[in-house]
Amino acid sequence: MSAEGRQPAQTPICGQAGGGTPLLSLVAVIGAATIFGLTYSLTAPLVALNLAERGLGETWIGLNAAMHAVGVLMVAPLLPRLAGRFGVRPLLLVALLSTAALLLLFPAIPIVWMWFVLRIGLGAGAEILFVLTESWANELSSDRTRGRVMATYTAMLSLGFAGGPLILSVTGTDGILPFAVGSGAALLALLLLVHPGVTRPAMQAHGQSNLLRFMRLAPVAMSTTALNAAVETAGLSFMVIYAARLGWEEQAGTQLITTLMVGAILLQLPIGWLCDKMDRRTLMLWLGGLCTLGALAWPILLQTPWVAYPALFLWGGLFVGIYTTMLAIVGSRFRGTDLVGVYAAMGLLWGGGALVGPSLTGAALDMARHGLPLFVALACGSFTLALLLSPALSRRRTAPA
């Protein structure tokens, strides 16, 4: 239902149980989300590089990265029911314990095909952590503070994404140490959530909606989410490998990922300001076009370090800006349970994009030296062209809020 129509009554998703300090709870939840981002962005290039050292080609490395999305798709439809039955904090603690154990199993199990199973488990745990920490943070905020709270949550999550490759550049990729650091980070997040002063939410299950309906209602949101997931997972898995093809050392290659992430964090504020000052569809078209051209220029830009770092900083901010602009459009069109339904459908599209992105990128790198930037440019260009030709968007201009 659009914002112009009747707003459906919102169904409470989370309730609070037990006494606690909201501020302390927010710190714990946002801290746990930050550490989750760190372990996720550390694991993706770490596993990819270890598989490459074992002699696997890019296609198999891409398929292994896609197993993360399989875990997401397996657990996503079950989350509302599981949270309603067992509660938010117990599920989060199980996910963190499982993540810590799975990370230690990677160096302990030399059988490569078992790494595909372990990656599915990591994907399921990551989906639980992402969805439930976001829901918990939202439940702890009020209408007056929700924007600032969720902005802080998103920024700290992105900061965690930027920190993983940076840690990897210090620990290296050999042996158990990098896996142990990721496992220890998961346990640190667990310690934050078991603090007795943390408010314990009780998530209440609600009726199931037809997700296909929401996909049809918000095609731009769905395509943007799939694009973001495909390019993000492909970049985390293959940027270091691609940089090595161009002559970069492994440590410097991991720092390129961090540069992308820092740009994604710092440039969202000016892009958000533009969202409120100009037509959002036009802004998305500009961002999509610039990202397409920028990806095509990667083979040239990455030849010189002093050009590569600022270029990737800028590109990372522009690319994530597409997603930021989409969130502003969705928030202006949908309310209440319709908004919840759109976000649920977006979660499934994220899993699909994360499944397809690394697989196609791995195949592209097997066929061409510059397979990564070619895939990214094709994905961004196809999205931009579809947005430009969309009949629905041609009829409806999204004005600034």
Backbone hydrogen bonds, N-H to C=O, Kabsch-Sander energy under -0.5 kcal/mol:
donor,donor_aa,acceptor,acceptor_aa,energy
3,A,333,R,-0.8
5,G,2,S,-1.0
15,G,202,A,-1.1
17,A,200,R,-2.8
21,T,197,G,-2.0
25,S,21,T,-2.7
26,L,22,P,-2.7
27,V,23,L,-2.4
28,A,24,L,-2.3
29,V,25,S,-2.8
30,I,26,L,-2.9
31,G,27,V,-2.2
32,A,28,A,-2.4
33,A,29,V,-2.3
34,T,30,I,-2.3
35,I,31,G,-2.2
36,F,32,A,-2.2
37,G,33,A,-2.3
38,L,34,T,-1.9
39,T,35,I,-2.6
40,Y,36,F,-2.4
41,S,37,G,-2.3
42,L,38,L,-1.6
43,T,39,T,-2.2
44,A,40,Y,-1.9
46,L,42,L,-1.4
47,V,43,T,-2.9
48,A,44,A,-1.8
49,L,45,P,-2.5
50,N,46,L,-2.0
51,L,47,V,-2.4
52,A,48,A,-2.1
53,E,49,L,-2.1
54,R,50,N,-1.2
55,G,52,A,-1.5
56,L,51,L,-2.1
61,I,57,G,-2.1
62,G,58,E,-2.6
63,L,59,T,-2.0
64,N,60,W,-2.2
65,A,61,I,-2.2
66,A,62,G,-1.9
67,M,63,L,-0.8
67,M,64,N,-1.0
68,H,65,A,-1.2
69,A,65,A,-0.5
69,A,66,A,-0.5
70,V,66,A,-1.4
71,G,67,M,-1.9
72,V,68,H,-1.7
73,L,69,A,-2.8
74,M,70,V,-1.9
75,V,71,G,-1.7
76,A,72,V,-2.4
78,L,75,V,-1.0
79,L,75,V,-1.0
79,L,76,A,-0.9
82,L,78,L,-2.6
83,A,79,L,-3.0
84,G,80,P,-2.1
85,R,81,R,-1.7
86,F,82,L,-3.0
87,G,82,L,-0.5
87,G,83,A,-1.7
88,V,201,P,-0.8
89,R,201,P,-0.6
91,L,87,G,-1.1
92,L,88,V,-2.3
93,L,89,R,-2.6
94,V,90,P,-2.3
95,A,91,L,-2.4
96,L,92,L,-2.4
97,L,93,L,-2.5
98,S,94,V,-2.6
99,T,95,A,-2.4
100,A,96,L,-2.4
101,A,97,L,-2.3
102,L,98,S,-2.9
103,L,99,T,-2.1
104,L,100,A,-1.2
105,L,101,A,-1.2
106,F,102,L,-1.1
108,A,104,L,-0.7
109,I,105,L,-1.8
109,I,106,F,-0.6
112,V,110,P,-0.6
114,M,111,I,-0.8
115,W,111,I,-0.6
115,W,112,V,-1.4
116,F,112,V,-0.6
116,F,113,W,-0.9
117,V,113,W,-0.8
118,L,114,M,-2.5
119,R,115,W,-1.9
120,I,116,F,-1.5
121,G,117,V,-1.8
122,L,118,L,-2.1
123,G,119,R,-2.1
124,A,120,I,-2.2
125,G,121,G,-2.3
126,A,122,L,-2.4
127,E,123,G,-2.1
128,I,124,A,-1.9
129,L,125,G,-2.3
130,F,126,A,-2.7
131,V,127,E,-2.4
132,L,128,I,-2.1
133,T,129,L,-1.8
134,E,130,F,-1.7
135,S,131,V,-2.2
136,W,132,L,-2.5
137,A,133,T,-2.6
138,N,134,E,-2.1
139,E,135,S,-2.2
140,L,136,W,-1.8
141,S,137,A,-0.5
141,S,138,N,-0.9
145,T,142,S,-0.5
146,R,142,S,-2.1
149,V,145,T,-2.7
150,M,146,R,-2.8
151,A,147,G,-2.0
152,T,148,R,-2.3
153,Y,149,V,-2.3
154,T,150,M,-2.6
155,A,151,A,-2.5
156,M,152,T,-2.5
157,L,153,Y,-2.3
158,S,154,T,-2.4
159,L,155,A,-2.1
160,G,156,M,-2.0
161,F,157,L,-2.0
162,A,158,S,-2.0
163,G,159,L,-1.6
164,G,160,G,-1.4
166,L,162,A,-0.8
167,I,163,G,-2.4
168,L,164,G,-2.1
169,S,165,P,-1.8
170,V,166,L,-0.6
170,V,167,I,-1.1
171,T,167,I,-2.6
172,G,168,L,-2.2
180,A,176,I,-2.8
181,V,177,L,-2.4
182,G,178,P,-1.8
183,S,179,F,-2.3
184,G,180,A,-2.7
185,A,181,V,-2.1
186,A,182,G,-1.8
187,L,183,S,-1.9
188,L,184,G,-2.0
189,A,185,A,-2.0
190,L,186,A,-1.8
191,L,187,L,-2.0
192,L,188,L,-1.6
193,L,189,A,-1.6
194,V,190,L,-1.5
195,H,192,L,-0.7
198,V,195,H,-1.9
200,R,17,A,-1.4
202,A,15,G,-3.3
203,M,201,P,-0.6
204,Q,13,I,-2.1
211,L,209,S,-1.0
213,R,210,N,-0.7
214,F,210,N,-1.1
215,M,211,L,-2.0
216,R,212,L,-1.8
217,L,213,R,-1.9
218,A,214,F,-2.0
222,M,218,A,-1.9
223,S,219,P,-2.6
224,T,220,V,-2.5
225,T,221,A,-2.1
226,A,222,M,-2.3
227,L,223,S,-2.4
228,N,224,T,-2.7
229,A,225,T,-2.5
230,A,226,A,-2.6
231,V,227,L,-2.5
232,E,228,N,-2.3
233,T,229,A,-2.4
234,A,230,A,-1.8
235,G,231,V,-2.7
236,L,232,E,-2.4
237,S,233,T,-1.8
238,F,234,A,-2.1
239,M,235,G,-2.3
242,Y,238,F,-3.0
243,A,239,M,-2.8
244,A,240,V,-2.0
245,R,241,I,-1.4
246,L,242,Y,-1.0
246,L,243,A,-0.6
247,G,244,A,-1.3
248,W,243,A,-2.4
253,G,249,E,-2.3
254,T,250,E,-2.0
255,Q,251,Q,-1.4
256,L,252,A,-1.0
257,I,253,G,-1.0
258,T,254,T,-1.6
259,T,255,Q,-2.2
260,L,256,L,-2.1
261,M,257,I,-2.2
262,V,258,T,-2.6
263,G,259,T,-2.1
264,A,260,L,-1.9
265,I,261,M,-1.5
266,L,262,V,-2.7
267,L,263,G,-2.0
268,Q,265,I,-0.8
271,I,267,L,-1.6
272,G,268,Q,-2.8
273,W,269,L,-2.0
274,L,270,P,-2.0
275,C,271,I,-1.9
276,D,272,G,-1.0
276,D,273,W,-0.6
277,K,274,L,-1.2
278,M,274,L,-1.6
280,R,398,T,-1.6
283,L,279,D,-1.9
284,M,280,R,-2.4
285,L,281,R,-2.1
286,W,282,T,-2.3
287,L,283,L,-2.6
288,G,284,M,-2.8
289,G,285,L,-2.4
290,L,286,W,-2.6
291,C,287,L,-2.3
292,T,288,G,-2.0
293,L,289,G,-2.3
294,G,290,L,-2.6
295,A,291,C,-2.3
296,L,292,T,-1.8
297,A,293,L,-1.2
298,W,295,A,-1.2
300,I,297,A,-1.2
301,L,297,A,-2.8
302,L,298,W,-2.8
303,Q,300,I,-1.4
304,T,301,L,-1.1
307,V,304,T,-1.2
308,A,304,T,-2.8
309,Y,305,P,-2.3
311,A,307,V,-1.9
312,L,308,A,-2.7
313,F,309,Y,-2.2
314,L,310,P,-2.2
315,W,311,A,-2.5
316,G,312,L,-2.7
317,G,313,F,-1.5
318,L,314,L,-2.2
319,F,315,W,-2.7
320,V,316,G,-2.1
321,G,317,G,-1.4
322,I,318,L,-0.8
322,I,319,F,-1.2
323,Y,319,F,-0.8
324,T,320,V,-2.3
325,T,321,G,-2.6
326,M,322,I,-1.9
327,L,323,Y,-2.2
328,A,324,T,-1.6
329,I,325,T,-2.0
330,V,326,M,-2.8
331,G,327,L,-2.5
332,S,328,A,-1.3
333,R,329,I,-1.0
333,R,330,V,-0.7
334,F,330,V,-2.3
335,R,1,M,-0.7
338,D,335,R,-1.2
339,L,335,R,-0.9
339,L,336,G,-0.5
340,V,336,G,-1.6
341,G,337,T,-2.3
342,V,338,D,-2.2
343,Y,339,L,-2.2
344,A,340,V,-2.1
345,A,341,G,-2.3
346,M,342,V,-2.4
347,G,343,Y,-1.7
348,L,344,A,-1.4
349,L,345,A,-2.0
350,W,346,M,-2.3
351,G,347,G,-1.9
352,G,348,L,-2.1
353,G,349,L,-2.8
354,A,350,W,-2.7
355,L,351,G,-1.4
356,V,352,G,-2.2
357,G,353,G,-2.8
359,S,355,L,-0.7
360,L,356,V,-2.6
361,T,357,G,-2.4
362,G,358,P,-2.7
363,A,359,S,-1.9
364,A,360,L,-2.4
365,L,361,T,-2.6
366,D,362,G,-1.6
367,M,363,A,-1.3
368,A,364,A,-2.3
371,G,368,A,-1.3
374,L,370,H,-1.7
375,F,371,G,-2.3
376,V,372,L,-2.4
377,A,373,P,-2.6
378,L,374,L,-2.3
379,A,375,F,-2.6
380,C,376,V,-2.7
381,G,377,A,-2.7
382,S,378,L,-2.4
383,F,379,A,-2.1
384,T,380,C,-2.4
385,L,381,G,-2.5
386,A,382,S,-2.4
387,L,383,F,-2.4
388,L,384,T,-2.3
389,L,385,L,-2.0
390,S,386,A,-0.7
394,S,390,S,-1.6
395,R,391,P,-1.4
396,R,392,A,-1.5
397,R,395,R,-0.6
399,A,397,R,-0.9
